[in-house]
Amino acid sequence: MTSNGRIGAAQPATPLLEVSNLTVSYQREPVLRAVSFSCPPGAVVGIIGPNGAGKSTLIKAVLGLVPRESGEVRVGGLPVDRARDRIAYVPQREDVDWDFPVTALDVVLMGRYRQVGLFRRPGPRDRALALELLERVGLEGFAQARIGQLSGGQQQRVFVARALAQEADLFFLDEPFVGVDAATERIILELMAQLRRAGRTIVMVNHDLGVVQDHCDLVLLLNGAVVAFGPPGEVFRPDLLRRTYGGRLVAFEQGGSRVVVGP
Amino acid sequence: MTAWLLAPLAYEFMQRALLTSVLVGVICAVMGSYLIVKRWALLGDAISHAVLPGVVIAYILGIPYFAGAVVTGLATALGIGYVERNTRIKSDAAMGIMFIGAFAMGLALISRVPGHIDVHHILFGNVLGVRDGDLWLAAATGGLVLAVVALLYKELLMWSFDPTAAQVSGLPVRALHYLMMLLLSVTIVASMQAVGIVLVVAMLVTPASTAFLMTRRFNAMMGLAVVLGVAASVTGLYLSYYANVASGAAMVLVSTAMFMLAMLFSPQEGLVWQALQRRRRAGRIQQEDALKALHELEERGTRADAGALAASLGIERGRAQALLRRLRAAGLVALAPDGSAALTGAGLRKARGLVRTHRLWERFLTDAGGRPWDLVHDEAHGLEHYTPPEVAEELATRLGHPRHDPHGAPIPSVEGILDAPADRPLVEAETGAEVRVSRVDDENPRVLRTLARLGIGPGTVLTPLPGGNGRVVLRVGGEELEIDAETARHIRVEVRPGPAQGISGA
C-alpha cells in the first residue's frame, strides 16, 4: 500500500479490491475523506457506521456511480472501469421501481446480459442458469411472477439471484437485510458463505452489528473517514465503536455477553 | 362494412393518411412504453411543445421543418436537465419553465413571420392533409425506432428498470439516455402532422398505459401498446373521414376510451372486477355469519327466523329475509311456511366447519399466540372466513386436536359432530352444591376480563352460595367471591364435574 490509510489486518493474498485515498464530496461538502482499504479474495466484508457516515456513498463511489474527487479503486489490479465484468451489485430496495412490468425470471436474466453481449438475446443456457438460480434462492415456481407481486424478501432474493447470474468475483450489497424476512436473511447469508468458500468477495453495507460480527471476516468502521478496518475481533472495541458512532448507543455481543457502548 | 372501410382508400390522400396513422400508432406506442416506465410523460409533453419554435425557424430559414423541430425539442430537453442539475429547482418546475418558454417563443415568432404558417395545423395536426414528405419522415422514424429497440432491447430494458445496476455492469447509461431522448424527439416530430404537438403526448402515453395495466412483461406491454395505438389511430382516421371530426382529437379520444375500458375491465386489475370481488366476498362472509348465527339459535333451542337472525347479525329484517332466501337457494337452509328457518344437512356441516375453524383459531391465538382470551373471539372471527379447511386441519394437528376452545366451548369434530356438554347456566345451579365451570360466553370482553382477574375459567370448581340483591356469591378454593348477576349469566356449569380442562387466558 502506498497510501497512509489505516489497514487493520495484514492481507494474506493479493487484494481483489483495493481502495486508496478515496475522497468524495457533495456540493463541496466532503462526504468521504481519504478512505483506503483492501479486500482479499474469499472474504465477507462489512461496512458499518451511523446514518450519514457515507456507507452507501462509499459503495457508489467504488462502483463509479458517484464522481470521485480523488483516489483510486482497483479490482484485481485493474482500474474498476476495466473490471466491470467481475462486479455484481445488489441495490437498496428503495432504489427499485417495483411496478415495472418484469417477471422474476426477466430480472435474473439481466444478470446474464453482459456475457450475452451486445445485439444478442439470452439463450436457452442463460435461461436454464437463471431458473437454477431462482431455485437456489428458494423461488422455484415464481419465475413468471411479476416482480411487484413478490414479498419484500422474495424480491431481494431475486436480486441476489441476478447478482449470482453475473458470475462475478466481487459482490456489493447495499443493506441487503432491510425489509426482508428471517428466511430470506438466512438464505442470503448461506449463499454469501458459499461464495466466500468459492473465493469470491462480498462487500456489504449493514447496520446490524450482530450480523456483521457473526458473518464478516473484515469490518470497516466508517464515519466520513475510516475509523478502523480489520477482523471483527479487533475492531469491535468500545473505544473504536464510540469514535464511529459518536454520541449514539450501540450494542454488540462479545464473548457471549452483551456490550453496550455509549457516549 | 368492407366497402365502408375500403371506399375512402380510393383517394390518394386517404392512403397516405392511413399509412401515416399506422406508423404514428406504432412509433408512439413503442416510445410511449419507455415513457411510462421511465416516468417521462411530462418530458414528452415538454419536448412536443418545444418543437414549435424549431418549426417556425426552419420555415424562416427555408430548411426542412423536422430539422428545426428536432433541434429545439432536444435543446429544451437538455436545458431542463441543465436547470435541474445546477439549481435547486426540481424537475417538474424546470420542465414548466423551459417548455412553456420555448412554446411562447414559437408563438412570438409566428406572429412576426411574414407569410402564412398554419398554427392550427401544427398544434392539432391533420392526418388527412399529410404530404409524401411527412409520410416518408414517419416511415424513416419508424424504421429507426424499431431498429434501435430491436438491437438494444435488453440494454434498454436494463436501463429503464435498473439504471444503477446497468451502470455498474458497464452499460453506457448516459448515451442510452440521450439516444432515447433523441428518438423521443424524432417520434414527436414525425407524429406532428397526424395529431399535432399538443395532442401527441396522449398518443405516447395512453396506449402504453392501457397496455401497462393489462400485462406483466415489458415486451408484452410494448406489443399490446402497438396494437392499441394502431387501432386507435386508424379508428380515429375513419372517424375523422366520415364524421368530419378533427383527426388528432379523434385518435386521442379513441385511445382514451380504450384506457377507460381497460381500467374498469382489465382481467387482473379492472376496477369493476375488484368491486364485484369485494361485493362477492362481503356476501360470502355475511352468508357464513348467518349460518353460524342460525346454528347458535338452534343450539340454544331458540326459534330461528328472519327476526332472530336480524337481531343476532345486527342487520335489518328485510336483509335477513333476503339472506335466508339466498341460503335456501344454495340448499343450506330450509324455510317453513310460518317463516321459521332450519339448517339443512349441508348447512349444518358448513356451520359446524366454521365453528370448528373459529374455535381452533381461538385456541391457537391463546395457546401459541399468547393473546388474552377476551380479544381472541374478534380476531378469530376475522380469520375464520379466510381459512381454507386444510389450513384449519393443519392448525388442529399442530394444537394436538383440542376438544374445547379457550372459553370451554366444544370444538366440532372434522366430521361435524358437536359434543354439547350437559351444562346449564350458573344462575340456575342450586346453591350449596359443588359445580364445575364448563364454559363462559365469549362475546363480552368485559366479562372475560373480570373472570380472568378472578381466576375463573373452564374447569374451575366452585360452589354457588345464597346471595341476593343482584349479587351472586361463590365459594372458590375456600374463598368467597362476589360477582354481579350480569357476569354470572355468562357462566355455564356442569353439575357432575368432568375432567379438568385447565384455565387459559390472560
Contacts between the chains, C-beta under 8 A, distances in Angstrom:
chain1	res1	chain2	res2	distance
A	63	B	167	7.8
A	63	B	168	5.1
A	64	B	167	7.5
A	64	B	168	7.9
A	65	B	164	6.2
A	65	B	167	6.0
A	65	B	168	6.9
A	81	B	170	7.7
A	84	B	168	6.9
A	84	B	169	6.0
A	84	B	170	3.7
A	85	B	169	7.9
A	85	B	170	7.2
A	87	B	168	6.2
A	87	B	169	7.7
A	88	B	168	7.8
A	89	B	164	7.2
A	89	B	165	5.5
A	89	B	168	4.2
A	89	B	169	7.9
A	91	B	162	6.8
A	91	B	164	5.3
A	91	B	165	6.2
A	95	B	164	6.1
A	96	B	162	6.6
A	97	B	37	7.3
A	97	B	161	7.1
A	100	B	37	5.7
A	100	B	160	7.6
A	100	B	161	5.1
A	100	B	218	7.5
A	101	B	37	7.2
A	101	B	212	6.5
A	101	B	215	5.8
A	101	B	216	5.5
A	101	B	217	5.6
A	101	B	218	4.9
A	101	B	220	7.5
A	101	B	221	5.0
A	102	B	157	7.4
A	102	B	161	5.8
A	102	B	217	6.5
A	102	B	218	6.1
A	103	B	216	6.4
A	103	B	217	5.9
A	106	B	157	7.6
A	106	B	217	6.5
A	106	B	218	7.6
A	107	B	161	7.5
A	110	B	154	7.6
A	110	B	157	7.3
A	110	B	158	5.2
A	110	B	161	7.3
A	110	B	162	7.1
A	110	B	165	7.3
A	113	B	154	5.3
A	113	B	155	7.1
A	113	B	158	5.9
A	113	B	169	6.9
A	114	B	169	5.2
A	114	B	170	6.8
A	116	B	154	7.3
A	118	B	152	8.0
A	118	B	155	7.4
A	119	B	151	5.2
A	119	B	152	7.7
A	121	B	153	7.6
A	121	B	154	6.8
A	122	B	154	7.3
A	146	B	216	3.9
A	146	B	217	7.9
A	162	B	165	7.7
A	166	B	169	7.2
A	172	B	168	7.8
